[in-house]
Amino acid sequence: MRLQNQVALVTGSTQGIGRGIAVRLAEEGADIVINGRENDEQARESLEQVRALGRRVCFIAADVGDVEQCHRLVRESIAQMGQLDILVNNAGVQRHAAFLDAQADDYDQVLNVNLRGPFFLAQAFARHLREQGRGGRIINNSSVHEELPHPNFTAYCASKGGLKMLMRNIAIELAPLGITVNNVAPGAVETPINRELMNQPEKLASLLQNIPAGRLGRPHDVAGVVAFLASPDAEYITGTTLVVDGGLLWNYSEQ
Ligand SMILES: NC(=O)c1ccc[n+]([C@@H]2O[C@H](COP(=O)([O-])OP(=O)(O)OC[C@H]3O[C@@H](n4cnc5c(N)ncnc54)[C@H](O)[C@@H]3O)[C@@H](O)[C@H]2O)c1
């Protein structure tokens, strides 16, 4: 087990990719802080799955779109678990809105959760590590849309593009502290965020034609890469994005 005696905070880990990451890091020996906005049935299911692996685990409710709640989330994680070694900025939201119709509320919601939260969580986490004189890992769950345009999801693409530059900048600033910072960029993954897509067979079939691997990603495809980035094998990797997309991003066809 590569992550024994480490504690990982995984934001938005009550379902989907976040839950997959929490469980995979626990399989590697890490103790886990599960986070979501509220302590619901989904949160309890994530807790149970980690607990069944014999790891220490707690749930902390916090809206990562709110800076004060980000600070509290890091403070309470350390208070409950004794330390933090790995931060996975996974929580994310998307809103469908044509650029000409998008409202300030769409923009604020998406940018606050997907970019502002990771910024201030990473800052609070890095300050903690600096105080302790220890290194650590920051891994952001970005998207192929940190590179690839997605019409009608401009706020989402702006948030993920911003997350790419946040990652690159702080990788440089935090490397002297022994903190690595990287992104994982999933393509299309089977999770509740894509429920609508998965219920539309025609749309799904057309998307699958653009995925050379011929299938959607699954949470464990992403979680395995996060576990690698958190492991000693990735000690010298910082400031980069690992794309996990079955070939979607660079796929093109000549008519
Ligand atoms: N599913 C995909 O195809 C896909 C592709 C690329 C990137 N991603 C990214 O992966 C991440 C996870 O996506 P998913 O598909 O698992 O989504 P999901 O909707 O299934 O899960 C999102 C999680 O984030 C939590 N969350 C949402 N807003 C929050 C907030 N304000 N504070 C705290 N927690 C909050 C939710 O409770 C949930 O646990 C997101 O950042 C998303 O942008 C997903």
The ligand as a Gaussian input file, in Angstrom:
#p B3LYP/6-31G(d) Opt

LIG

0 1
 N      -18.278000      13.106000     -15.341000
 C      -17.550000      13.625000     -16.338000
 O      -17.752000      13.296000     -17.522000
 C      -16.432000      14.592000     -16.043000
 C      -15.543000      14.893000     -17.077000
 C      -14.497000      15.781000     -16.844000
 C      -14.371000      16.359000     -15.604000
 N      -15.237000      16.052000     -14.613000
 C      -15.026000      16.719000     -13.320000
 O      -14.954000      15.754000     -12.301000
 C      -15.437000      16.312000     -11.076000
 C      -16.477000      15.387000     -10.477000
 O      -17.510000      15.234000     -11.414000
 P      -18.610000      14.060000     -11.346000
 O      -18.912000      13.684000     -12.728000
 O      -18.218000      13.037000     -10.349000
 O      -19.845000      14.941000     -10.807000
 P      -21.039000      14.593000      -9.819000
 O      -22.066000      15.633000     -10.056000
 O      -21.417000      13.169000      -9.926000
 O      -20.367000      14.820000      -8.393000
 C      -19.970000      16.096000      -7.977000
 C      -19.645000      16.062000      -6.509000
 O      -19.305000      17.382000      -6.094000
 C      -20.118000      17.744000      -4.981000
 N      -20.319000      19.184000      -4.999000
 C      -20.956000      19.929000      -5.937000
 N      -20.965000      21.221000      -5.561000
 C      -20.303000      21.283000      -4.387000
 C      -19.980000      22.337000      -3.508000
 N      -20.349000      23.594000      -3.766000
 N      -19.286000      22.052000      -2.377000
 C      -18.921000      20.791000      -2.102000
 N      -19.201000      19.741000      -2.895000
 C      -19.885000      19.998000      -4.017000
 C      -21.390000      16.946000      -5.134000
 O      -22.050000      16.809000      -3.888000
 C      -20.816000      15.614000      -5.634000
 O      -20.318000      14.855000      -4.556000
 C      -15.956000      17.706000     -11.430000
 O      -14.976000      18.670000     -11.124000
 C      -16.173000      17.636000     -12.928000
 O      -16.063000      18.896000     -13.545000
 C      -16.280000      15.188000     -14.800000

